[in-house]
Structure formats: structure tokens, C-alpha cells
Amino acid sequence: MSLPAFLTFPNPVNEKAARSVAAGVVVLAALTLVTQWWWLSVLLATGFALRVAAGPRFSPLGRLAVHVVAPRFGEARLVPGPPKRFAQAVGLVTSAAAAVAALGFGATTVASVLLGVLVVFATLESALGFCAGCWAFGHLMRLGVIPEDTCEACNDITLRRTQPA
């Protein structure tokens, strides 16, 4: 298997698994904030990096969500993958910036604010199903920043399926 094929993001994505991952992010980010164990922000960023690179394939949290947690919530609800990958990339930037701020510069207030923002948006995803990164992705597509062919299912609701093929 070639490296580009190995590092692919799933499309479509089970929204229930994505929401489960978001719940795990909330727990890990909140634990980091409460304990001030800033090394946990490195684990958080690493998890995001693994999910951006290859979806849940290498991410322990992603695998737990896909294979254990999400199946307990019934049938998969499939949504387009590219917006979810974009959202994971935003989480990567945010958590990596928090790790660098805290561990590299001792700027724990900056790190706390960044992780607080991450907790808010991951909570929205997990509890309410609102993916802010996906929302931003859609607006960037409408503005022409992201090419429309990046996510055909984002533009055509008839391409979305409710069950895996």
C-alpha cells in the first residue's frame, strides 16, 4: 500500500463516532485545564494529528469511538468526511498552539484560553451535533477558498447516505 493510500481520511464519516471523539477531546482538554498537566496537551495534539493524517486508523481515541462507543448508539449516520477532517485540523492547530504556549513559553494563560475554546467547540459537537469546523468549511467553500470538488456531498444532499454501503 502506498503512503498516500495509507494516509487517507474516511469519506463518509459516521457522525456518531465523530461526536464520540469530540466527547473524548472534551474530557482530555478539561483534564488538562483542571490538573494543569500541560504534557496532556501534547497527547491531545498528537491525537488530532493522527486523525488528520488517517482518520481513526492510528488514533486510540478514534478507534475507541468507531469500534466501541459509536456502535452502541445504533445505525451509523453518515456525513461528508472533508469537513470533519478540516475540523480535526483546526483542533490540531489549537491544541498544538496550547502545547507550545504552555510547554515552550510558559504561557499557561494563553494555553488555558486555547484549550477552553477547544472544550467549548468540542462540547457543541459532542452534545449538540454542531461541528463549528464543518460550518466554517461550508462557508469557505461558498467563498471559493475551498474548491467545490473537495466535497461534492457537501453541495449535493442527495449524495449523502444514511447507512454504510
Summary of the structure (lengths in Angstrom):
residues: 165
radius of gyration: 15.9
end to end distance: 22.9
largest distance: 49.5
contacts: 521
relative contact order: 0.17
helix: 76%
strand: 2%
